[in-house]
Each structure stands twice: as structure tokens, then as C-alpha cells.
Amino acid sequence: MTVIPSGTARPPVLPTLFGLGPRNADRRRRALPASVLRLPTIGVDIGGTKVVAGVVDGEGKVIDRLRTETPDKSKSAKVVEDVIVELVLELADRHDVHAVGIGAAGWVDADRSRVLFAPHLNWRSEPLQEALSERFRFPVIVENDANAAAWAEWRFGAGRGEDHMVMITLGTGIGGAVVRDGFVDRGKYGLAGEFGHMQVVPGGHRCPCGNRGCWEQYSSGNALVREARSLVEEESPVVEPLLARAGGSRDGITGPLVTEAARAGDPVAVELLYDIGNWLGVGIANLAAALDPGRFVIGGGVSDAGDLLLGPAQEAFRRTLTGRGFRPEAQIVHAALGNEAGLVGAADLARQVARRFRTIKRRRSERAHLG
């Protein structure tokens, strides 16, 4: 696989019908032909600390992967683009791939071509799809990472069989996405799913977004660590076992460390996760009132706490759900695909583009032969 020389026509930007349909598309679900489902595609997951690329088959299995550190956010967007190209071309040399999907942690426009804003990278209205398409011989799509993860869970994981699914990703903050009737619902401008910035406490904790009281300030990895470290700052004796686990360092207290301590029975760690789970349930109840899905899928690193988090979330959800006792309750389940969800979803969303591109190439070839 080689880079396309300058001046060579790049693959067309195409709307798609399965997961990628335009906002006004016919919303009836369409099945992909078996030949398309078998096409290997590449997914790329771009985060604040790493870039992971993998070849994904039609069953959602990652058959090859590469990983590297994310370039420092102070560097140019071109540096990150070069890292993506390097990983993709190396995988394309090993496998006969037909498209690439990029899952970006940030706001992606409704056309899925431009990264409007990425909090961990120096991307501001970055035309990523166009830039990458000029360097590959196969089509490229760009997708928000939470949308990609939700699509993967709906296709291959904990969302299978549910027509109306909401995914919530609990990491440093809160992300999310909606899959409805076989399509990712991106909203009018492509920015749907920013659930973490619902206001749940007027005048509450300041959020980096500029507002106060956002949901992610009470139910996220940052919230968990902030509360644990605040106990250290207050010199509370109850936090001493947790502090000892962190080597006596306040800064050594991390989300995974709190989860590990909770699993070992540390009462303060259990209480901290209970508080995070309680706020999670309150937010889910709000989303149920607005969206009425059949299933909530909870992913992201904080969700590794399992029932220590989801148990309190279930309790708070049932306690605060509007119309409780007189309406069906959505399921709340743990995500199945873990850290690979974003990569798998981006690759699978690119598969339909591969189908359309192959069809266009075949028709052009037929016309040229007839001519």
C-alpha cells in the first residue's frame, strides 16, 4: 500500500445507509450483503494519550493492531495526521483493507468530515477526512469516539437486539451516544450525546466547559479522584488506608486505585464509588425522561468497577425516574467490548463506505469497458 501521489483523484465522500445515513435519510434498517460484511476495514481510536489502529473483520473481531503514544497536543495537527497515516499504511501493507474509520475524541461535524474541537489535541475545525483521503487509496470516515463505541456495542456487544440504545462512557468525563433503529443519532449539527454537560447541580462544581454543576463533575473519573483527594486535604483519618495504597502521596490516588481498594473492601473507596454511582443513576433517569430508550449501556474506564458502580446507579435510577411505577424501565447493563469498542465501531462504520466505493469503481470500470 502506498500513498497517493499529489494530484491523483481521491475517493469520493459518500453518504451511507447503515449507521452513517444523512439526517433526512430513510430510517428503515438495511442489511449489508454478506460479501460486504466480510470486508476487512481499519479502525483508528485517537485519545488524549494514545493512538490505536486495528484491522477489524466482519464479526467485529480485531485481527491485527498497532499502538503509539499521541503526539503532544501543542504540536501541529499535521503531526497527529502523520501518526495516523503511518499506522494505517503499516496495517494496509499486511492486510487487504477497503476503508478506514477514524474515531476522534472531540466534536465532529454532521458530515463526519471535520473535527470541530478536540479537547486533548490541537484540532480546531480540522478537515481531517479530506486530509487523510488525499493520502490513502481507500475511503475514509471520521466519527466521534463515543458514537463509534456505541455503534460497536449495538452491532457486536451489550446493545445487540435493542432498537433504541443509549451508551454512556465514563472516563475522565462523560461522553455518550444514541443508536436508534439502526442509525447513530448525531443530532442536527453532529454534536448529540454530550450528556456529561447536562446541569444537575445549579451553581455546583466548575466544569472545564465553562459552566457549573455539569453531570460529569459528579459522576466520572475526575469526580472520583477529586473526592478521594479532598479527604486527604482535609486530613481525614478515614482515608488513611487508601492513602497508604497510594504510597502516602495524594497525587498517587487514581480512579483505578480507588476501584482496586473498593474491591478489596476498603469502606471509603466503596462509599466513593457509591456516590459516583448514585449520580450516574440520577443522570440516567434524566436521560430516560428525555429519550426513553430500551437499554443503557455503560462503558469507559470507570465502569470497570462493575456492580460497585452499577448497583447504586440502578437504585438511584429507580428512585428518581419520572413516572416510576407506571412505566417500563430501561435496562442498565455493562458494556461488553471494553477499550476496543471505539476502534471496532469506527472500522465497522467504514465498512458501508467500502461497499459504496467498490460499487462506484465497478460501475466506472464497466462503463470504460463498454466505451
Protein Blocks (a to p, Z undefined) as FASTA:
>chain_A
ZZddehiacddddddfehpacfkbcfbdcdddfklmmpccddddddfkbccdddddfkop
afbdcddddddfkbcfklmmmmmmmmmmmmmmmpccfbdcdddeddddfkopacfbafkb
ccehiafklmmmmmpcbdcddddfklmmmmmmmmmmmmgoiabdcdddddfbccddddee
hiacebjnopghilmlccfbghiacdfklpahiaklmncfklmmmmmmmmmmnopaklmm
mmmmnnopaklpcfklmmmmmmnopaklmmmmmmmmmmmmmmmmmmmmmnopabdcdedj
klmnmmmlmmmmmmmmmmmoghihiaccddddddfklmmlmmmmmmmmmmmmmmmmmmmm
mmmmmmmmmZZ
